Amino acid sequence: MKNRIEEIRKGKGIKQDEFAKLMGVSRQTISSLETGKYNPSIFLAYKIAKYFEMTIEEVFIFEDEI
């Protein structure tokens, strides 16, 4: 699953460590999310989208693997 977290976060002028604190996770988690090495729980995905005032689908790009 791809995402636009880094693009959106940088567009809002928020640093990784600041964003991590707001989301209640480590900076390493945010880094892993942004590089696609980690897929968030549905709760974290919702929290991120809500913070950006977007839908989950606007932040996360789901790709069919069929």
QUIFEN-V415826 format. One record per residue. N is the residue number from 1. SS is DSSP state (A for helix, B for strand, O for the rest). PSI is psi in whole degrees, 0 to 359 (none if undefined). OMEGA is omega in whole degrees, 0 to 359 (NA if undefined). Layout:
n: (N & N)
ss: (SS & SS)
psi: (PSI & PSI)
omega: (OMEGA & OMEGA)
This chain:
n: (1 & 2 & 3 & 4 & 5 & 6 & 7 & 8 & 9 & 10 & 11 & 12 & 13 & 14 & 15 & 16 & 17 & 18 & 19 & 20 & 21 & 22 & 23 & 24 & 25 & 26 & 27 & 28 & 29 & 30 & 31 & 32 & 33 & 34 & 35 & 36 & 37 & 38 & 39 & 40 & 41 & 42 & 43 & 44 & 45 & 46 & 47 & 48 & 49 & 50 & 51 & 52 & 53 & 54 & 55 & 56 & 57 & 58 & 59 & 60 & 61 & 62 & 63 & 64 & 65 & 66)
ss: (O & B & B & O & A & A & A & A & A & A & A & O & O & O & O & A & A & A & A & A & A & A & A & O & O & O & A & A & A & A & A & A & A & A & O & O & O & O & O & O & O & A & A & A & A & A & A & A & A & A & A & O & O & O & O & A & A & A & A & B & B & O & O & O & O & O)
psi: (131 & 166 & 168 & 21 & 309 & 313 & 311 & 316 & 312 & 323 & 333 & 1 & 31 & 131 & 156 & 314 & 324 & 315 & 319 & 316 & 318 & 325 & 350 & 30 & 175 & 161 & 326 & 325 & 315 & 317 & 315 & 323 & 312 & 329 & 359 & 14 & 351 & 133 & 131 & 162 & 162 & 326 & 313 & 320 & 316 & 316 & 318 & 311 & 317 & 318 & 318 & 0 & 46 & 170 & 162 & 320 & 336 & 335 & 320 & 135 & 110 & 131 & 129 & 134 & 29 & none)
omega: (177 & 178 & 181 & 185 & 182 & 180 & 183 & 180 & 180 & 178 & 179 & 178 & 181 & 178 & 181 & 183 & 176 & 182 & 178 & 180 & 178 & 182 & 179 & 179 & 178 & 176 & 179 & 177 & 179 & 178 & 180 & 176 & 184 & 180 & 178 & 180 & 184 & 174 & 184 & 170 & 178 & 178 & 180 & 178 & 179 & 181 & 179 & 181 & 180 & 179 & 181 & 183 & 180 & 173 & 176 & 181 & 177 & 182 & 185 & 180 & 180 & 180 & 177 & 180 & 182 & NA)
